[in-house]
């Protein structure tokens, strides 16, 4: 049985594809030894494409105002104890200025679904950032919008869009979201983003309430078929003011194993070691890199709002200045033999299609 699992890892390394049942067998049969074997191969695969470089993205949390009521999320609309804010244009531009000086060449603007951020306002802002920093990439992570809205943002110069699919299991999707949000629309948004030309990122939470290994296997298969430029995964962490307050957090071990599997699935995938991973374990992000991740996303938001962008309890990096966050992460990466680079950090080509054609798939 164990030998079978090791050969599945070898197969994933060579063919970058497994069946949902094979992914599930790996998740069911995970042992520390299997995880170590997988991480070693994942690091080699990442090394071949990116060497020891780690890409950084400056995360600017532009608003915690949200019209949605996702059951897991601390900034959900019905959380009355959340103190709401939104950043103005000047504040966002000054985060970029500070970030640029610190060596960031990607700015990620993330927020709740705040209707204040109209296409017009965002397009104007994106235009200003791109004009001032033509060597930087702009990433948006602002939830579900229409095709036309995404298109306008892309035409204004945005390069990338992160929209986690959250789960590829439609039944689980319903348990995690209110009735007015649908799995179909989420997936449709992702397809639109890709069609428009964004470098698109999907992703999911690990250990979300009611999640099973079959749901996680569906997530892996979804990522494999969608072939995103980026994939953000991190443990679910409960937030005390949500309906999921009493659920347990996802684990470090499962998240690390999934990072390794995703790396073998696509050696050039942009794969962050997330803040949530650093929250459940003090060296979670370092361990994420050592499992195959190649991106970190230090916080560039003004310190005054950081505690308010509380998606889950005990989120780290809410007290430090941006410069401290960047140098802390640089040190952490150096401590494990990696280095943060000053670059846009686009996905490097890795032609999976050709490989598959070559192997008669
Ligand atoms: N409104 C945007 C950004 C959401 S916040 C959007 O819809 O895409 C970014 C991500 O944080 C979410 O996609 C979700 O996967 C994650 N997240 C939210 N609540 C969380 C929690 N309690 N634990 C871990 N991750 C969480």
Boltz pocket constraint, residues with backbone or C-beta under 6 A from the ligand:
constraints:
  - pocket:
      binder: B
      contacts: [[A, 72], [A, 73], [A, 74], [A, 110], [A, 111], [A, 112], [A, 113], [A, 141], [A, 142], [A, 143], [A, 144], [A, 162], [A, 163], [A, 164], [A, 166], [A, 204], [A, 205], [A, 234], [A, 235], [A, 236], [A, 237], [A, 238], [A, 239], [A, 276], [A, 311], [A, 312]]
      max_distance: 6.0
